[in-house]
Amino acid sequence: MESFEILCGIAAVVLAIYYFLTSTFDFWKSRGVPGPRPIPGLGNFKDVMLTKKFAGDFVKEIYNTYKNEPLIGIFARKTPILIVKDLDLIKNILIKDFSNFADRGLPSFKKAEPLSQHLFTLESKRWRPLRMRLSPVFTSGKLKEMFSLISECADHLILYMEKIASRNEPVECRELMAKYATDVIGTCAFGIEMNALSNEDSEFRKMGRKIFIPTWTNVLRLRMRESFPRLYEMLGYILPQTEITKFFTRIIMETMNYREMNNITRNDFIDMLRELKKHPDKLGDNFDLTDGLITAQAFVFFVAGFETSSSTISHALYELALNEKIQSNLRKEINEVYAKHGEDLTYDNVKKMDYLDKVFKETLRKYPPVTFLVRRSLSNYTFDGTKVSIPKNQQIWIPIYAIQRDSDIFPKPDIFDPERFCDDAVQSRHSMTYLPFGDGPRNCIGARFGVYQSKIGLIKVLRNYKFETCEKTPIPYVNNPKTILLAPKDGLHLKIIKINRT
């Protein structure tokens, strides 16, 4: 009898756990939204959680499986997530009904991860006034002022590449371009010489690597952050701050204090943060502008600025190495602009390079660093033309990687074809088919800056070097399943050959 009672007790516990793990699994079915069958405890994310599959590939597979469905319901463990495919519905979310989807729904942790309180993750209440105050740093006028600084960093890149090219060995382009982008961000945004190109032991470059290298520690922190956010935040009161948090907090605060003491003004990102610190009332009532929150804004500018730009430049060079004719045509345009306007590259001359713009856009079509946009509903919402209603706080994913590789929108999507971005082709497509920088009020604040630092880097290196594939070039390209942003599994190695322009 005792054994029977024990077995009944075990069975009751198992059933209770099973019920807990599956209690939400009828969420999408009850709303008439199709989707793959979830697994108790894992939802639909088994391969992503085990780092066997890149999240962007996972979403793309689901997108293609449910080809004719406007909405798809999936589960992260037991949390329902809605993938929105219909382009008109996406436009409503990002633009028309933005006020109902102003939050990304991404967590920020004041104690466990002070640097997570940045513009990308902040809820709309704090995001809106902060974005308004920081936007002036990213105007076209400011970019023109920074242009010569970016160009100077690109010249340092060319000098650095001379040493590398002379070795006649394959070059890992992502690391090379990350050094260039790190120096650009340091000079333009922070007024700091980061010396990532000239100094192999640059602290900033070391920190940049640590942020994105998919170590087991980073993966574990990510999974814990996703699965047990409250426990993760509580641990922040016990565990010491990470090396990255300590480093950026110290550097940013020291830079701000140094400028204050020495009456230095550069009208850059750091000065904008100094102004906010002096006048926090400009952000409205109840805005707790801590040193951690200030540092977080500088941190996200640094991280987003170097990682996305270096990724885009290296992906462009990879495709140009695979497509020799496109590389030759782009170099021809670059040389023609230089021949017409002289050796000093200017902001306006870059704007005149139409083929460069097409190459750049096609690169971001194939390789958007962020593969899906995340939004959260701020109230109950019914999608236009459907009977599907979602509750407040519903998480929504917009699958830009899958859309930009949809053969119905971009025929033969795996082929690199800059002519997809000629005026007629662009006009013929829905405006939501190309979203590497997002769209609407919460699009990427630094998009213009990222575009120009990437284009200047490409112009200078292509004018001086030819890029070819080598035995270490990844063909075909395989996405790294351990990273959050899109990245190749084993780097992007190319052969670089100096061009004699005399």
C-alpha positions in Angstrom: 0.0 0.0 0.0 2.9 2.3 0.9 4.5 1.8 -2.5 1.2 2.5 -4.3 0.9 5.8 -2.4 4.4 6.8 -3.3 3.8 5.9 -7.0 0.6 8.0 -6.9 2.5 10.9 -5.3 5.2 10.7 -8.0 2.5 10.5 -10.7 0.7 13.6 -9.3 4.0 15.5 -9.3 4.8 14.5 -12.8 1.3 15.5 -14.0 1.5 18.8 -12.2 4.9 19.6 -13.8 3.5 18.5 -17.2 0.5 20.7 -16.8 2.6 23.7 -15.8 4.9 23.2 -18.8 2.1 22.9 -21.3 -0.6 25.1 -19.7 -0.3 27.8 -22.4 0.0 25.4 -25.4 -3.6 26.0 -26.6 -2.9 29.8 -26.7 -2.5 30.1 -30.5 -4.9 27.3 -31.4 -7.7 29.0 -29.5 -7.0 32.2 -31.6 -6.9 30.4 -34.9 -3.2 31.0 -35.5 -1.3 28.0 -37.0 2.2 27.0 -35.8 4.5 24.0 -35.1 3.8 21.7 -32.2 5.8 22.7 -29.1 7.7 20.4 -26.8 7.0 20.6 -23.0 9.8 22.6 -21.3 11.4 23.7 -24.6 8.6 25.0 -26.7 9.8 25.2 -30.4 13.3 26.3 -29.5 15.1 23.0 -28.7 17.8 23.4 -31.4 18.3 27.1 -30.7 18.6 26.6 -27.0 21.1 23.8 -27.5 23.1 26.1 -30.0 22.6 23.6 -32.8 20.7 26.1 -35.0 21.0 29.9 -35.5 17.9 31.7 -34.4 17.5 33.5 -37.8 17.6 30.1 -39.6 15.0 28.7 -37.2 12.6 31.6 -37.9 13.3 31.4 -41.7 12.4 27.6 -41.7 9.1 28.3 -39.9 8.4 31.2 -42.2 8.9 29.0 -45.3 6.9 26.1 -43.8 3.9 28.3 -43.3 4.3 30.0 -46.6 0.8 31.3 -47.1 0.0 32.2 -43.5 0.0 35.9 -42.4 0.6 35.0 -38.8 2.4 32.1 -37.1 2.3 31.1 -33.4 5.4 29.6 -31.7 6.5 29.1 -28.1 9.7 30.0 -26.3 9.5 27.3 -23.6 5.9 28.1 -22.6 5.7 31.8 -23.6 3.7 32.4 -26.8 5.4 34.4 -29.5 3.7 35.7 -32.7 5.6 35.8 -36.0 4.0 38.4 -38.3 4.6 37.7 -42.0 2.0 39.9 -43.7 3.7 43.0 -44.9 0.7 45.3 -44.4 0.3 44.1 -40.8 4.1 44.7 -40.3 3.6 48.3 -41.5 0.8 48.7 -39.0 3.0 47.5 -36.2 6.0 49.6 -37.0 4.3 52.7 -38.3 0.5 53.1 -38.3 -0.2 51.6 -34.9 3.3 52.3 -33.5 1.8 53.7 -30.2 0.5 50.2 -29.4 3.9 48.6 -30.2 6.4 51.1 -28.9 8.1 48.7 -26.6 10.5 45.9 -27.7 9.7 43.9 -24.7 13.4 43.1 -24.1 14.5 43.0 -20.4 17.0 45.4 -18.8 18.6 44.6 -15.5 19.6 47.5 -13.3 21.8 45.4 -10.9 22.7 42.3 -12.8 23.5 44.1 -16.1 23.6 47.9 -15.7 24.7 48.3 -19.3 21.5 46.6 -20.5 19.5 49.8 -19.7 20.1 51.3 -23.1 18.0 52.9 -25.9 17.5 49.5 -27.6 15.9 47.8 -24.6 14.3 50.7 -22.7 10.5 50.7 -22.4 8.7 53.5 -24.3 8.2 55.7 -21.2 12.0 56.2 -20.9 13.0 55.5 -24.5 11.0 58.4 -26.0 12.5 61.4 -24.1 16.0 59.8 -24.3 15.8 59.2 -28.0 14.6 62.8 -28.6 17.6 64.2 -26.7 20.2 61.9 -28.4 18.9 62.2 -32.0 20.7 65.5 -32.7 24.1 63.6 -32.6 23.0 61.6 -35.7 21.8 64.4 -38.1 23.3 64.7 -41.6 24.9 68.0 -40.4 26.8 66.2 -37.6 27.8 63.4 -40.0 29.4 66.0 -42.3 31.4 67.3 -39.3 32.6 63.8 -38.5 33.3 62.9 -42.1 37.0 63.8 -42.1 37.5 61.9 -38.8 36.0 58.7 -40.4 38.1 59.2 -43.5 41.2 59.5 -41.4 40.5 56.2 -39.7 40.0 54.6 -43.1 43.4 55.9 -44.2 44.9 54.3 -41.1 43.1 51.1 -42.1 44.8 51.2 -45.6 48.3 51.6 -43.9 47.6 48.7 -41.6 46.5 46.5 -44.5 49.8 47.1 -46.3 51.6 45.2 -43.6 49.0 42.4 -43.8 49.0 42.2 -47.6 52.8 41.8 -47.6 52.5 38.6 -45.7 50.6 37.0 -48.5 48.4 35.1 -46.1 44.5 34.8 -45.8 43.0 37.6 -43.8 40.1 37.3 -41.4 38.1 40.3 -42.6 35.6 40.5 -39.7 38.4 41.1 -37.2 40.1 43.5 -39.6 37.0 45.6 -40.1 36.1 45.5 -36.4 39.4 47.2 -35.6 38.6 50.0 -38.1 35.0 50.4 -36.9 36.2 50.5 -33.3 38.6 53.3 -34.1 35.9 55.2 -35.9 33.5 55.0 -32.9 36.2 56.0 -30.5 37.2 59.1 -32.5 33.8 60.3 -33.6 31.6 59.5 -30.6 33.9 59.5 -27.6 36.9 61.6 -28.6 39.1 58.7 -27.5 42.0 57.2 -29.5 41.1 53.6 -29.2 44.1 52.5 -31.4 42.5 49.1 -32.3 44.4 49.2 -35.7 47.8 50.3 -34.4 47.8 48.4 -31.1 47.2 44.7 -31.0 46.5 45.0 -27.3 43.9 47.7 -27.5 41.6 47.4 -24.5 38.6 48.5 -26.5 39.1 45.8 -29.1 39.6 43.2 -26.4 36.3 44.2 -24.8 34.5 44.2 -28.2 35.6 40.6 -28.7 34.4 39.6 -25.2 31.0 41.0 -25.8 30.3 38.9 -28.8 32.5 35.8 -28.5 29.9 33.0 -27.8 31.6 31.4 -24.7 29.6 29.0 -22.6 29.5 31.7 -19.9 27.9 34.1 -22.3 25.4 31.5 -23.5 24.6 30.5 -19.9 24.0 34.1 -18.9 21.7 34.6 -21.9 19.7 31.4 -21.2 19.3 32.4 -17.5 18.3 35.9 -18.5 15.6 34.5 -20.8 14.4 31.7 -18.5 14.7 33.2 -15.0 14.8 37.0 -15.3 13.8 37.7 -11.7 16.4 35.3 -10.3 19.0 36.7 -12.7 18.3 40.3 -11.4 18.5 39.1 -7.8 21.9 37.6 -8.4 23.0 41.1 -9.4 22.9 42.0 -5.7 25.3 39.2 -4.9 27.6 38.7 -7.9 30.4 41.2 -8.7 30.0 43.3 -11.9 31.5 41.8 -15.1 34.8 43.0 -16.5 32.9 44.6 -19.4 30.6 46.6 -17.1 33.6 47.8 -14.9 35.6 48.8 -17.9 33.0 50.9 -19.7 31.7 52.5 -16.6 35.2 53.6 -15.7 36.1 54.8 -19.2 32.9 56.8 -19.8 32.8 58.4 -16.4 36.6 59.3 -16.5 36.1 60.9 -20.0 33.1 62.9 -18.9 34.9 64.1 -15.7 38.1 65.0 -17.6 36.2 67.1 -20.0 34.3 68.8 -17.2 37.5 69.6 -15.3 39.4 70.9 -18.3 36.4 72.7 -19.9 36.6 70.6 -23.1 33.7 70.6 -25.6 33.5 68.5 -28.7 29.7 68.5 -29.3 29.8 64.7 -29.7 28.0 61.8 -28.1 29.8 62.1 -24.8 29.0 65.9 -24.6 25.3 65.0 -25.2 25.5 62.6 -22.2 27.2 65.3 -20.1 24.4 67.7 -20.9 21.8 65.2 -19.8 23.7 64.5 -16.6 23.7 68.2 -15.8 20.0 68.7 -16.7 18.2 65.4 -16.1 14.9 67.4 -15.8 15.0 67.7 -19.6 14.0 64.0 -19.7 10.9 64.7 -17.6 9.8 63.7 -14.2 10.6 60.4 -12.5 13.5 59.7 -14.9 16.3 58.3 -12.7 19.4 59.2 -14.7 22.0 57.1 -12.9 25.7 56.7 -14.0 24.8 53.2 -15.1 22.0 54.4 -17.4 24.3 57.1 -18.9 27.1 54.6 -19.5 24.6 52.2 -21.0 23.9 54.7 -23.8 27.5 55.0 -24.7 28.0 51.3 -24.4 25.2 50.5 -26.9 26.5 53.1 -29.4 30.0 51.5 -29.2 28.7 47.9 -29.5 26.1 48.5 -32.3 28.5 50.9 -34.1 31.4 48.6 -34.4 29.7 45.2 -34.7 27.1 45.9 -37.3 29.4 48.1 -39.5 32.3 45.7 -39.4 29.9 42.8 -40.2 28.4 44.7 -43.2 31.8 45.7 -44.6 33.2 42.1 -44.3 30.1 40.6 -45.8 30.3 43.0 -48.7 34.0 42.1 -49.3 33.0 38.4 -49.1 30.4 38.8 -51.8 32.7 40.9 -54.0 35.4 38.3 -53.7 32.8 35.7 -54.9 31.6 38.0 -57.7 34.6 39.4 -59.5 32.6 41.4 -62.1 30.6 43.2 -59.4 33.9 44.0 -57.6 35.4 45.3 -60.8 32.3 47.5 -61.6 32.3 49.0 -58.1 36.0 49.8 -58.2 35.5 51.4 -61.6 32.8 53.7 -60.2 35.0 54.6 -57.2 38.0 55.5 -59.4 35.8 57.6 -61.7 34.5 59.7 -58.8 38.1 60.2 -57.6 39.3 61.1 -61.1 36.5 63.7 -61.4 36.6 65.2 -58.0 40.2 64.8 -56.8 41.9 62.8 -54.0 40.0 64.3 -51.1 36.9 62.1 -50.5 33.9 64.2 -49.4 30.5 63.5 -48.0 28.8 64.6 -51.2 31.0 62.5 -53.4 30.1 59.4 -51.4 26.4 60.2 -52.1 27.2 60.2 -55.8 28.3 56.6 -55.9 25.0 54.9 -57.0 26.5 51.4 -57.6 28.2 51.5 -54.2 24.7 52.2 -52.6 23.2 49.2 -54.5 26.1 46.9 -53.4 25.7 48.1 -49.8 21.9 47.6 -49.8 22.2 44.1 -51.3 24.7 43.2 -48.7 22.3 44.1 -45.9 19.5 42.3 -47.7 21.4 39.0 -47.6 23.1 39.6 -44.3 21.0 41.8 -41.9 22.9 41.7 -38.6 19.6 41.6 -36.7 17.6 38.8 -38.2 14.2 39.7 -36.7 12.7 42.7 -35.0 11.0 42.4 -31.6 8.0 44.3 -30.4 5.5 44.0 -27.5 1.9 45.1 -27.5 1.0 47.8 -25.0 -2.7 46.9 -25.0 -5.2 44.4 -26.5 -5.0 44.5 -30.3 -6.9 43.0 -33.2 -5.1 42.7 -36.5 -6.7 44.4 -39.5 -8.6 42.1 -41.9 -8.4 39.1 -39.4 -10.2 37.8 -36.4 -6.9 37.4 -34.5 -6.7 39.3 -31.3 -3.7 39.4 -29.0 -3.6 40.5 -25.3 -1.5 43.2 -23.7 2.3 42.3 -23.4 2.2 39.9 -26.3 5.6 39.5 -27.8 5.9 39.8 -31.6 8.7 38.9 -34.0 9.1 40.5 -37.5 11.3 38.0 -39.5 13.3 40.4 -41.7 16.0 37.8 -42.6 13.3 35.4 -43.8 11.5 38.2 -45.7 14.7 39.4 -47.4 15.4 35.9 -48.5 11.9 35.1 -49.7 12.1 34.0 -53.3 8.6 35.4 -54.0 9.9 38.9 -53.1 13.5 38.6 -54.2 13.9 35.9 -57.0 16.9 33.7 -56.5 17.6 35.2 -53.1 20.9 33.5 -52.6 22.4 35.2 -55.6 24.1 38.6 -54.9 22.6 41.1 -57.3 23.0 44.8 -56.6 20.5 45.6 -59.4 17.7 44.5 -57.1 18.1 48.1 -55.7 17.7 50.0 -59.0 14.8 52.6 -58.6 12.3 50.6 -60.7 12.8 47.4 -58.7 12.6 49.2 -55.3 9.4 51.0 -56.4 7.8 47.7 -57.4 8.2 46.1 -53.9 6.3 46.7 -50.7 8.2 49.1 -48.4 8.3 46.5 -45.6 10.4 44.0 -47.7 13.7 45.6 -46.7 14.1 46.4 -43.0 17.8 46.0 -42.0 17.5 49.2 -39.9 13.9 48.6 -38.9 11.3 51.3 -39.7 9.0 53.8 -38.0 9.8 55.9 -34.9 11.9 53.1 -33.3 14.2 52.5 -36.2 18.0 52.4 -35.8 19.0 55.8 -34.4 22.6 55.4 -35.8 21.7 54.1 -39.3 23.1 57.1 -41.2 26.3 57.0 -39.2 26.7 53.2 -39.7 26.0 53.6 -43.5 28.7 56.2 -44.0 31.4 54.6 -41.9 30.8 51.4 -43.8 30.8 53.1 -47.2 34.0 55.1 -46.5 35.8 51.9 -45.4 34.7 50.1 -48.5 35.7 52.9 -50.8 39.2 53.2 -49.4 40.0 49.5 -49.3 38.5 48.7 -52.7 40.5 51.5 -54.3 43.7 50.1 -52.9 43.1 46.3 -52.7 41.6 43.5 -54.6 39.8 40.8 -52.7 39.7 37.1 -53.7 38.6 33.8 -52.2 41.2 31.4 -50.8 41.3 27.9 -49.3 39.9 29.2 -46.0 37.0 31.2 -47.5 33.7 29.7 -46.2 31.9 28.4 -49.3 29.0 27.9 -48.8 28.4 30.4 -46.0 27.1 28.9 -42.7 25.6 30.9 -40.0 27.1 30.6 -36.5 24.4 28.9 -34.3 26.0 30.3 -31.1 25.7 34.0 -31.9 22.7 36.4 -31.4 23.6 38.6 -34.4 24.2 37.0 -37.9 27.8 35.9 -38.2 29.7 33.2 -40.1 30.6 30.0 -38.3 34.4 30.2 -38.8 35.1 33.8 -39.8 35.5 35.3 -43.3 38.9 34.7 -44.6 39.9 36.3 -47.9 43.1 36.9 -49.9 43.9 40.6 -50.3 46.1 41.9 -53.2 47.6 45.4 -53.3 46.6 47.4 -56.4 49.3 49.5 -58.0 47.6 52.8 -58.9 50.7 54.5 -60.4 
